[in-house]
Amino acid sequence: MFVAVAAMSFASCGNKTATAEAVDTLAAEVDTLVEEVVDTLAEAADTAAAEVVEEAAEVVAEPAAE
């Protein structure tokens, strides 16, 4: 009986290791995806901000040109 319990316990540990590796791999993939999304959003925000500044500069320059 003790041998059977020990064997089951040992088998469970082996499965936990495989699961841990899968979780680590998935976590790395999620981290990479999050970084890509954050970079894309940052680029979009920078572009939008540059466009707003450019338009504001044009509006400010218009009265001076008249």
Secondary structure, 3 states (H helix, E strand, C coil): CHHHHHHHHHHHHHHHHHHHHHHHHHHHHHHHHHHHHHHHHHHHHHHHHHHHHHHHHHHHHHHHHC
